Amino acid sequence: MNLKNPSLLLTSVLSTIARFAGVGLNFAVAIVLTRTLSMAEAGMVFMLMTLVTGVSLFSRLGVEQWLVRDVARIQDTETGQQGVHLRDAYRMVLISSGIFMLGWLLLAPLSRHWLFDDAIQMLPLMLAGSGILFFNLVMLNSSFLKAIRHTSESILVQNSLPAVAYMLLIVLFWWGFRENQHYLLLYVASLVLAGLASFYWVRPWWRSLHPAAATQFSIKQVLQQSLPLAPVSFFSFLMLWADTLLTGLLLSNEHVALFTVAARLSFVSLFFLGALDATIYPRLLRIHQHQPEQLRRFFWQATGLVTGILGGVTLLLLLLGDTLLAVFKPEYVQAGTTLAILLVAQWVRAMSLTFSFLFIIQKQVRYLNIMLGAALVVNIMANLVLIPLYGTEGAAGATLIANLVLTGGVMLLFFKKRLLDTHEGLE
């Protein structure tokens, strides 16, 4: 395997191209929603999307991080062992998803009142709970492909497949799309379709999914290994989740639409970050495991790549902000300041990526979790103070403050613990 920088750059470019295919499809769906529906209706769809993806993330309990970490260390020829990990990840998530789906049903009346201004119908809200399981299937299959270094397929499954499914259903049922909140029912159906379709990309491992195949991890064993990794996967979404939920709680459905559109545009930079993540993390794991003498050089190359690419993307999006917002609908241009703050916040967060990887690889996750927890607490407190004063700009400001706390703290601990000076980790 060629681990030199040109290979890293080439793979990153291919991953970025694949991710942009997903970006385009997701923006196409969002533009159809904002141009077809009222701002309040679009806000309801965006809030439902945020809830489903957020609850799904919590219900996975870090299993996708465990899957990527452990499968990436397995030799490519040991497909049976790779399949065993995937099978046991399915089993764990099936149980945890069921528990969270039950909680979704129980809390549906409260979420309808507090987060949707009593405007959403109960049927689509309750049915949306099933999306937790099917979205988890998409994410597990995507994470598995990432671990075996099928990077482009992983990105396409995660980002493009749900959008393709939703757009397809919108086209097929366009005649009744806006009637009786059918746009919400079609979103739920798209999650089911995407979850089932995602199995196509892991078909070479289907035989390994049989219960009798090889040895297996118990539910307890998977949970013990995945839970310490859960906060790492939670954090990036948790802050947006808190921002969106508190915007819905303290403001109106219209404000949710404004904030979500700005957040989606700011996520263009995170799509670049995700492509770099999918390329860098598996390579960093393998270098640490098999070629530790190359670790320092590769780490700083990857750090420079992340900082430079994300900095350029952030600057470009800042210049094009109002133009991009107007594509959704002219009314969304009023979210320009919110978008600018979020773009800077995402760039600040991106600079912590490779440092965070070393905490995971060196088995120092507890320190990373402390910083993640501190930043989340700061985010929630800042939201409660800033949203009533500044609206959606306050929610974006809370994200920026929390990301500054996270990145600064992670870097400080990284150098204090000298994680590049040891390959064994500190006890």
N, C-alpha and C positions, 0 to 999 in steps of 0.2 A: 504494500500500500504506500503510495506516495503522499507523504505528509508535509511536503514543502508548501510554502506560501502560495505559489501560483495555483496549485491544486485547490487549496482552501478558497482562493478568490474565485476560481472558476465554478466550484460547487456552490459558493454563495450566490453567484450571479444566476445560475440555473434555478436555485431555490427561490430567489427573489422573483424571477420571471413566473414561476409556478404560483407564488403567493399573490402576485399581481393579477393573475387570472381570477383568483378568488376575490381579491379586492374589487375588481371590476364588476363581478357578478353580484356581490353584496351591495355595492353602491347602486347597481341597476335596480335591485329590489327596493332599496330605501328610497330611491328617486320615484319609482312607481307609486310607492305608498304615500310619499309627501305630496306628490302632484295629483293624486287621485282622491285622497282622503282629506278631510279637514284636519287642522293642526291637532285638535283634541283626539280625533280618531287615530291619527298617526302616533300620538303620544301613548295611547292605549296599547297599540301593537308593540311599540318599542319597549314599553314597560313590561309587557308579557314576555318578550324575548329576553330581557334582562333577568327577570325572575327565573325563567326556565333554565337558562344557561348558568345562572348563579347557584340555584339549588342543586343542579346536576353536578357542578364543580364540588360543592360541599359533600354530596353523597358519594363521590368517588374516593374520598378520604385519602387522597394522595396515591392511589393505586397506579395511576398513569406514570407518576414519577418513579415509582418502584419498577414498573415494567420497563421504562426506558433505561434506567440505571443498570438493572440486572441483565436484560437481554443484550444490551450493547457490549457487555463483557463476554458473551458467549461466542465461540467461534462460528463462522458462517456455515460450516458444514454440519453443525449440530442442530439441524432444523427440528428434530423431535423435542429437544429440551427447550427450544424457543417456543414451540407450540404449547408445551406444558405450562410455561409462564403465562401465555396468553389465555389458555383455558382457565387457569386458576384466578386470573384477573377478572374474567367474565363472571365466574362464580361468586367472587367477593362482591362485585358491583351489582349483580342481580339482587342479592340480599339487601345491600345498603340502599339501593334505589327503591326497593319495595317499601322500606321503612320511611324514606323521605317522601315517597308518593302518598303514603297514608297521612303524614303530617301536612302535606299540601292540601288534601281534601278537608282536613279538620280546620285549617286556617283560612280556607277560601273565603268565607263570609267576612272575616276581618280584613283580608287583603283587598277585597272588593271595595270596602268602605274607605280604607285609609289610603290606598295606593291608586285606585281607579275612579275616585269621586263618585262611587256607586253607578258609574255609567256603563260598566261592562256587564254582559249577561252571565249568569252563573254557569250555563252549559259549557261554553268555550273555556271559561276559567277553570272549571273542574277537569275537563278533558285534557287541558294543557298539562296536568300533572303526569300524564302518560309520557309526555315528551322528555321527562327526566331520564327514563330508562333508555329511550332510543337515541337521545343526544349523547348519553354515556357510551353507547355502542360505537357511535361515530368517533368519539374521542379516544377510546381504547384502541380501536383499529388503526387510527391515525398515529397514536403514540407507538404502537408496535412497529409500524412501517418506519417511523423515525428511528427507532432503536436498531433496526436492521439496515439502516442507511439507505432506505428507499425514500430519500428526502423529498423529491418532487411529488411523488404519489402521496406521501404523508400530508404535505401542505394542501394538495388538491382535495383530498378526502375531508380534511378538517374545515377548510375555508370555502371550497367551491360546492361540495356536495349538498349541504343544506340549502344554499342559495339557489342552486339549480333546481332542486326539488320544489322549493317554494315558487320560483318563477314559472316552472312548468305547470303547476297547479293553478296559478293565477291566470295563465294563458288559457288553459282548458276550461276554467270556470269563470271567465271574464264577464260573461253575461249576468252573473249574479254576485260578482265579487264584493260589491259595496252593500248589498242588501242584508239586513238582519245580522250584521257583524260576521258575515261569512269569511271576511278576510282573516279573522281570528281562527276560525275552524280550519281554514286552508293552511295556516301556519302550523297548527298541531299536526295535520295530516302530512305536511312536508317533513316533519321530524321523524315520523314513523317510516316514511319512504326512504329518507336518507340513512336512517339506522340500519334498515334491512339491506340497502344497496351497498353499504360500506363493507359488507362481508365479501364482496366480489374480489377486493384487492388482497385478501388474506387466504384465498382459496388453496394455495399450495400447502397451507398448514391445517386444513380442515381435518385431515386424518389424525393429526396430533391432538385434536380437541376431544377425542373420544375419552370417556371417563377412565378406561383401563390403560390408557397410554402412559408408559413410563412411571416415574414416581411423581408425587404431587405434594403441593403445599396445602396445609390446612388453612381454613379461614383465619384462625388465630395467628398463624405464622405470617400470612400475607398482611394482616392488619398490623402486626408488630413492626414489620418492616416499612409499611407505607405511611403509617400515622406520623412518624417524625418528619417525613418529607412533605406532608400535606400543607403546612403553612407556606412553603415555597410556591406551590402551585396555586394556593388560594390568593396570595397577596395582590398580584397584578389585577385580578378581577375584583377582589374585595373592595378596593378603593373606588373603582368605577361603580360597583354595586352599591356601596354606601352613598356615593354622590347621587346616583340616580334615585335610589329609594328615598333618601332624605329630600331630594327635590320634589318627588311625587308627594311626599308626606307634608311638606311645608308650603309647596306651591301648587300649581294647577297642571292638568294634563298637557296644556299648551306649552308650559315651561319644560315639561319632560321632553316634548318633541324638540324644542330648541336645544336643550342640553345634549340630547342623544345625537342629534345631527352633528353638532360640534364635536362631540366625543368620537363619533364614527370617522369624521375627517381627520381628527388627531391620530386615530388608530392607523392611518396610512403609514406613519413612521413606525408603529409597532409591528406592522406586517413585515417591514424590512428587518426589524429586530427579531421577529419570529423565524424568518428565513435564516438569519445568522445563528440564532439559537439552535435550529435543527441541524446546521452544518457544524458548528463549533463544539457543542456539548459531547456528542458521541466520539469525536476525534480527541477531545481533551481527555476523556475517560480512557481511551485506548493508549494514548501517549503516556499518561500517568501510570498505567498498568504495565506497559511493555517497553516504553522508551523514555524513562524518567529524565534522562539527560537532556532531552529536547523540550521538557515542560516549560522552563522559564521563557525560552525564546518564543515558543508557540503562544504562550499566554499573552505576552506583550504584543505580538503581532495581531492576535485576535482582539485584544483590547483596543488597539489603534484602529483596526478595521471597523469595529462597532462605533467608536466615538466619531470617526470621520464620516462614515456613511450616514449615520443618523443625524449628525450636525448639518450636513448638506441637505438632507431631505427636510429637516425642520425649517431651515432658512427658506427653501423653495415654497413650502406650504404656507409660511407666514406671508410671503409676497402674494400668493394666489388666494388667500383666505376668503375674501369677500366674493370673488368670482366663483369659487367652488360652492360657497353657501347659496348663491343665487341660482345655481343649477337645480337645487332641491325645490325652491320656490322663493320668489323675491322676499317674502316675509322672514325668511330664515337668515337674511343678512344681519339682522339685529344681534345674532349670536357671534359676531366677529371677534369681540373682545374675549368672550369665553373660549373660542377656538384658539386664539393666540396664547392664552395662558396655559391651556391644555397641551399645546404643542411643546412649549418650553418644559412643562412638567414631564412629558414623556421622554424628552431628550435627557433630562436629569436622571430619570430612572434607568434609561438604557445604559448609562455609564457604570451601573453597578452589576451588569449582567455577568461578565467573566469573573469578577470578584466573588459573586454569589456561587458560581460553579465550583470554585476551589473550596468553599466551605462545605459543599455537599460531598465532593470527591474526597476531601481529607477527613470526612466524618466529624465535622464541626458544625453540624446543622443546628445544634442548640443555640449557638451564638447568633446564627442567621435568624432563627426564629424569634429571638429576643428583639432584634432590630425590626423585624417585620411586625411584631406585635406592637412595639412602641410607635412605629409609623402609622399603623392602623388606628390606634387610640388618638394620635394627633389629628389624623384625617377626620375622624368622627366629631371630635370636639371642635375643630375648625369649621366643619360643615354647619354644626348647630349654631355657631356664632356668626358665620359669614353669609349663609344663605338668606336669613331674614333681612340682613342689611344690604346685600348686593345681588341677590337672586342667583341666576345661573353663573354669573361671574364669581360669586362667592364660592359656589361648589367647585369651580375650576381652581380657584385660589387655594382651597383646602387640599386639593390633589397636589399642587405644586409644593406647598409647605411640607406635606407628608413625604413626598419624594425626595426633597432636600434632606430631611431627617434620615430617611432610609439610606440613600447613597452615601451621605457623609458618615453615618455610623458604620456601614459595611466596610468602607475603605479604611476607616480608622482602626477597626478591629482586625482587618486583613493584615495591615502592616504591623500592628501590635503583636499578633499571633504568628507572624512570619510564615505564612502558609506556603510560600514558594521555597522556603528553606528546608522543608521536611516532606518526605513522601509517606510518612507513617501516620501523620496527624498527631495532635496533642490530646492528652487524656484530660 
